[in-house]
């Protein structure tokens, strides 16, 4: 816990006392944190009077529910914040009004962040923005921009919110021991659920309700795997899927946009594998992490956590772990770094690694662009290349 505490970002005064007549604490805008919308951060729970969170990717943003304050009477917004040492960044506060409900820079106030590992009192002068007047109906708080922030040091991606909100969350605890997962400060290896109102949540619930619980082979991954199935607007591999894979008794559990942490949630808290006893898992995950945040090592450890859970929950199943494809929409150096690490997870008995890279390259070693229709997702030709590279090994594993 001490390691986590050293990595924390703590803000928002907890005393509940107005600083003066023309200022208000952020926590007083709406202290039921369960009602705040949170983007790019995952609530872990409360501990020692603070809410602990982990930054998942991108720049964290916290949206208040609808509020009603008079900007003519409130000049300052106050809070307490702690940043890791040697992080030189700014944060900002945006707001909307009844007459202008769009989030834009015309209603933005930037504040300088102190970076010395100590707690500082912040008092942001909102009146610096000429539009800060009359009624304000919602505020978006960005404690710190993440550009360059801890991208190579995932242990710094924790933050804490003052205890004005702690009554809305259960105490913090590492709850994934039963799945064989050790406590970590790697965001790629901590299960992250879908937002309740997100398309991913709806997609997951629909898939889970309609899944084939008797499936012999289960595919896990993101949109690249999801698009083995038919889609009204995207190119896909549905013809091959219907012809060759459906007869093999398969289930596709992939969800568009998934990262390693989302897939971890699926197979732990999401209970997507409950009632299933497949003989083989096919896993292709991590490209969305590569495209957003996290080092190659962090992403690889997230994939290793997925393997750990699969072996814990389905010890008799084999795992076919696929290397990330050589797309040109992502950092190829980082993706290759991930593949190099995860290839070492194979024992060639229960875990088999397959790098299909050569199947997607031309003779000159460059990516065959005809395999990808947008630099990331596969064309029908791309799925055919995947099938040719994987099917012989798939059949071999099922015969053992």
Residue pairs with C-beta under 8 A, 6 or more apart in sequence:
1 47
3 155
3 185
4 52
4 158
4 185
6 84
6 117
7 84
7 155
7 156
7 157
7 158
7 185
8 50
8 52
8 82
8 158
8 159
8 160
9 81
9 82
9 83
9 84
9 143
9 144
9 158
9 159
9 160
10 50
10 80
10 81
10 82
10 119
10 159
10 160
10 161
10 162
11 26
11 79
11 80
11 81
11 82
11 122
11 143
11 159
11 160
11 161
11 162
12 25
12 26
12 27
12 79
12 80
12 81
12 161
12 162
12 164
12 165
13 19
13 25
13 26
13 27
13 78
13 79
13 80
13 121
13 162
13 164
14 27
14 49
14 80
14 162
14 163
14 164
16 25
16 27
16 28
16 164
17 25
18 24
18 25
18 28
19 25
19 76
19 78
19 123
22 73
22 74
22 75
22 76
23 74
23 75
23 76
23 77
23 78
23 123
24 69
24 74
24 76
24 77
24 78
25 77
25 78
25 79
25 164
26 77
26 78
26 79
26 139
26 141
27 79
27 161
27 162
27 164
27 165
28 164
29 64
29 67
29 69
29 139
30 36
30 64
30 65
30 67
31 164
31 165
32 65
32 165
32 168
33 43
33 51
33 161
33 165
33 168
33 169
34 168
34 169
35 65
36 62
36 63
36 64
36 65
37 62
37 63
37 65
38 53
38 60
38 61
38 62
38 63
39 58
39 60
39 61
39 62
39 63
40 55
40 56
40 57
40 58
40 59
40 60
40 61
40 146
41 53
41 54
41 55
41 56
41 60
41 62
41 159
42 53
42 54
42 56
42 187
42 190
42 192
42 193
42 261
43 51
43 52
43 53
43 169
44 52
44 53
44 54
44 172
44 190
45 51
45 52
45 169
45 170
45 171
45 172
45 173
46 52
46 163
46 166
46 169
46 170
46 171
46 172
47 171
47 172
49 162
49 163
49 166
50 160
50 161
50 162
50 163
50 166
51 160
51 161
51 162
51 163
51 165
51 166
51 169
52 158
52 159
52 160
52 172
53 60
53 158
53 159
53 160
53 161
54 157
54 158
54 159
54 185
54 187
54 190
55 146
55 150
55 157
55 158
55 159
55 187
56 187
56 192
56 259
56 261
56 293
57 187
57 259
57 289
57 292
57 293
57 294
58 146
58 292
58 293
59 142
59 144
59 145
59 146
59 147
60 142
60 143
60 144
60 146
60 159
61 140
61 141
61 142
62 140
62 141
62 142
62 143
63 138
63 139
63 140
64 138
64 139
64 140
64 141
65 138
66 137
66 138
67 136
67 137
67 138
67 139
68 135
68 136
68 137
69 135
69 136
70 134
70 135
70 136
71 95
71 126
71 132
71 133
71 134
71 135
71 136
72 133
72 134
74 126
75 125
75 126
75 127
76 123
76 124
76 125
76 126
77 93
77 123
77 124
77 126
77 139
78 121
78 122
78 123
78 124
79 122
79 162
80 119
80 120
80 121
80 122
80 162
81 91
81 113
81 114
81 119
81 120
81 122
81 143
82 117
82 118
82 119
82 120
82 160
83 89
83 113
83 114
83 115
83 116
83 117
83 144
84 115
84 117
84 150
84 156
85 115
85 116
85 117
86 115
87 113
87 115
87 144
87 149
87 150
87 156
88 113
88 115
89 113
89 115
89 144
89 145
89 147
89 148
89 149
90 110
90 111
90 112
90 113
90 144
90 145
91 110
91 111
91 113
91 141
91 142
91 143
91 144
91 145
92 108
92 109
92 110
92 111
92 142
92 145
93 108
93 109
93 111
93 124
93 126
93 139
93 140
93 141
93 142
94 103
94 104
94 107
94 108
94 109
94 139
94 140
94 142
95 107
95 126
95 131
95 132
95 136
95 138
95 139
95 140
96 102
96 103
96 107
96 136
96 137
96 138
97 107
97 131
97 134
97 135
97 136
97 137
98 135
98 137
100 106
100 107
100 131
101 137
103 140
106 129
106 131
107 129
107 131
107 132
108 129
109 124
109 125
109 126
109 128
109 129
109 132
111 122
111 124
113 144
114 120
126 132
143 159
146 293
149 156
150 156
150 157
151 293
151 294
151 295
152 295
154 185
154 186
154 187
154 188
154 294
154 295
154 298
155 185
155 186
157 185
157 187
158 185
174 183
176 191
176 268
179 267
179 268
179 308
179 309
179 312
179 313
180 308
180 309
180 311
180 312
181 189
181 268
181 305
181 308
181 309
184 190
184 301
184 305
186 298
186 301
186 302
187 261
187 293
187 294
187 298
188 259
188 260
188 261
188 289
188 294
188 298
188 299
188 301
188 302
189 260
189 261
189 264
189 298
189 301
189 302
189 304
189 305
190 261
190 264
191 261
191 264
191 265
191 268
191 269
192 259
192 261
192 262
192 264
192 265
193 201
193 262
193 265
193 269
193 270
194 200
194 201
194 204
194 262
194 265
195 201
199 256
200 255
200 256
200 257
200 258
200 262
203 255
203 256
204 255
204 266
204 270
204 272
207 252
207 253
207 255
207 272
208 270
208 272
211 251
211 253
211 272
211 276
212 249
212 250
212 251
213 275
213 276
214 249
214 276
215 249
215 250
215 251
215 276
215 278
216 248
216 249
216 250
216 278
216 279
216 280
216 398
217 245
217 248
217 249
217 250
217 251
217 278
217 279
217 280
217 281
217 282
217 394
217 398
218 250
218 251
218 253
218 273
218 276
218 278
218 280
218 281
218 282
219 225
219 228
219 250
219 251
219 252
219 253
219 254
219 281
219 282
219 284
220 253
220 254
220 263
220 266
220 267
220 281
220 282
220 283
220 284
220 285
220 306
221 254
221 258
221 263
221 282
221 283
221 284
221 285
222 254
222 255
222 256
222 257
222 258
222 259
222 263
222 284
222 285
222 287
222 288
223 254
223 256
223 257
223 258
223 377
224 254
224 284
224 287
224 325
224 376
224 377
224 378
225 252
225 254
225 282
225 284
226 252
226 254
226 255
226 256
227 234
227 235
227 236
227 237
227 377
227 378
227 383
228 236
228 237
228 238
228 240
228 241
228 245
228 252
228 254
228 383
229 236
229 237
229 238
229 241
229 252
230 236
230 238
231 238
234 373
234 377
235 373
235 377
235 378
235 379
235 380
236 378
236 380
236 383
237 378
237 380
237 382
237 383
237 384
237 386
237 387
239 380
240 380
240 383
240 384
240 387
241 250
241 252
241 383
244 387
244 391
248 394
248 398
251 276
251 278
253 266
253 272
255 262
255 263
255 266
257 288
258 266
258 285
258 288
259 285
259 286
259 288
259 289
259 292
259 302
260 285
260 286
260 289
260 299
260 302
260 303
260 305
260 306
261 302
263 285
263 306
264 302
264 305
264 306
264 309
266 272
267 273
267 306
267 309
267 310
267 313
268 309
273 313
273 314
276 314
277 314
277 316
277 317
278 314
278 317
279 316
279 317
279 318
279 398
280 317
280 318
280 319
280 320
280 394
280 397
280 398
281 310
281 314
281 317
281 318
281 319
281 320
282 320
282 322
282 390
282 394
283 303
283 306
283 307
283 310
283 319
283 320
283 321
283 322
284 322
284 324
284 325
285 303
285 306
286 299
286 300
286 302
286 303
286 324
286 335
286 338
287 324
287 325
287 327
287 330
287 335
287 376
289 298
289 299
289 302
290 299
290 324
290 330
290 331
290 334
290 335
290 338
291 329
291 330
291 331
294 302
295 334
296 334
296 335
296 337
296 338
296 340
296 341
297 337
297 341
299 334
299 338
300 337
300 338
300 341
300 342
303 321
303 338
303 342
303 345
304 342
304 345
307 319
307 321
307 345
307 351
310 317
310 319
311 319
311 350
318 350
318 351
318 352
318 397
318 400
319 350
319 351
319 352
320 352
320 354
320 390
320 393
320 394
320 397
321 342
321 345
321 346
321 351
321 352
321 353
321 354
322 353
322 354
322 355
322 356
322 390
323 338
323 339
323 342
323 343
323 353
323 354
323 355
323 356
323 357
324 330
324 335
324 336
324 338
324 339
325 356
325 357
325 360
325 378
326 332
326 335
326 357
326 360
326 361
326 367
327 335
327 367
327 372
327 375
327 376
328 367
328 369
328 372
328 375
329 372
329 374
329 375
329 376
330 376
339 355
339 357
342 353
343 353
343 355
345 351
345 353
346 352
346 353
352 393
352 397
354 389
354 390
354 393
356 385
356 386
356 389
356 390
359 385
359 386
359 388
359 389
360 367
360 368
360 371
360 372
360 382
360 385
361 367
361 368
362 368
370 379
370 381
370 382
371 378
371 379
371 381
371 382
371 385
372 378
372 379
372 382
373 379
378 386
